[in-house]
Amino acid sequence: MTAIMKRDFRSYFNSMTGYIYVACIVLVTGIYFMAYNLVYGHPYFAMVVNAIPLIYSVGIPILTMKSFAEERRTKTDQMLLTYPVPVGQIVLGKFFAVMGVVLIPILISCICPLIISLCGVGHPATDYASLLAFYILCGMYVSIGLFVSSLTENQIISAVISFVALMILYLWDSLVDYIPTKPVANFVGVIIMAILITLVVYSLSKNRLLTLIVAVVLVGAAVIAYLIRPFLFFGFLQGLFGTFSCISVLTNFTTYSVFDIGGLFLFLSVTAMFLFLTCQVIQKRRWN
Amino acid sequence: MIEVRDLVKRYGDHTAVDHLDFTVEDGQIYGFLGPNGAGKSTTMNIMTGYISPTSGSVLINGHDVTDEPEAAKACIGYLPEVPPLYPDMTVREYLSFAADLKRIPKASREGEVDRVIQATHIEAMENRLTANLSKGYRQRVGVAQAILGSPSIIILDEPTIGLDPTQILEMRDLIRSLAKEHTVIISSHILAEIQAVCDHVLIINRGKFVASGTLSELETQMTSASVSVTVRSADPSPVAAVLGAIPGVEGVETLPSPEGETALSLAIEKGSDIREDVFRACVEHGFPLLMLSAGETSLEQVFLELVKEADAK
């Protein structure tokens, strides 16, 4: 794992990618810091942390795009996969390599709260907790980028799809607001989700009986619940999808100074899930 | 020792490897021979755990590649068709990385890298980026990473492809020197390559087993003996009649020849030599003998015949 981590980390700085990434992120963070804290005089650096996920959503796909796509294109994956190294360690090695690069601009921005404290009253606890939460959120972004990279041989496709995925995550709250709240609409939405789950179960198990049981249970439960208490469906989907809002977790740290452990748990579990899926994609390819 | 048991690999409807079954004993140089697309690389990729078989199993020194991938992979050094080099690393950096991945202890890592650099004669290139190496050197660095850590089995997929004649000779020497300590498996679609270095040959075509054995076994098994004769005679039929009557001749075939000459190929029993009888018969009947030679089918012909036969099935 450490061998792959070291190699990948170094490879970012053997090419221009690493330098350009760090420079651009530091520049944008600096601009926000200047505008919010230095010029406008806001005492919380956390305000900046609240604003920078956007630039990281652009930057992280550029780091992760090559992780697996490039290896496959140049066939160096043949080396990694025929060496006595478990796939999980390959994925973790690549993950921590990108996390190392991501850490650099975050460490640099750790100076900013100190500057604020020097110039007046700072709030280092909120600021550093926000940076920590944001770094963990970055881990989630990286895991999504790695997953997308493992799906394709083309770096550009990998970068664009990861960027779109991270953009959707960034806009998650506003998108959730567009989901209708009426019980009928939510009922239809739940039925569609039940059908999707059934299809997934079928494609995984190829077992008709199991699929039928799942379909009957899910659809039946939804129909019965709707007939007895239609009001249960009011805003159901909004509530369901709203729990996956990452930016609102970050806002808890930055704006409300709340150390949201549940939110961090969400970040870490999504990260773990995507790293696991990445391993599965790589394993599965061997069987095709 | 490698045991391949009833190996099958299907891609959709296409069967790349079709029930292959063979064993490679320790200390052999084992050659995989087959035309392009025969399934050589697929089989090697399965043996090294890069892809998984649809059914069947591969045991490397007793470890199943699918069930105990790490133990099995630790016994193998593999050079794939395309040497898996990272273009942004120098040769030394690359080999150190490979040594690290193979879990060679840090203390002996540098020494081990030095050893493989010397064994593959790439000392002059060790500080160059692998992106800037010529094909021959890339191939050698590929071999260097395969033999790093002295795995007991070394698998080389088309190791001489794209090399110039001098480099091919060097590569063959290298393969022979590896065979002193390792079991070596190489693949090629060129018979001369296999003939030059291998003890044992496995011929496959379209994923199917065609023949296997030592080179001499295959030769005796497959070659049919023949004698070719050229005499000065405008009409081939009396010559064919006379020579066909010699005891031991199983068949006579007229070969194309210049005007006024008759060229014949006499099929004979394996191991017999009738050249003297042919000479006497020619003298007796007054056919001026121009040429007489014992013909042998080369292994090249055997290979082509076997592949053709398999195709016909």
Interface residues (C-beta under 8 A of the other chain):
Chain A: T2 A3 I4 K6 R7 S11 N14 S15 T74 K75 T76 D77 Q78 M79 L80 L81 T82 Y83 P84 V85 P86 R286 W287 N288
Chain B: Y11 N45 T48 G49 Y50 I51 S52 P69 E70 A71 K73 A74 I76 Y78 P80 V82 P84 L85 Y86 P87 D88 M89 F97 A98 D100 L101 K102 R103 Q145
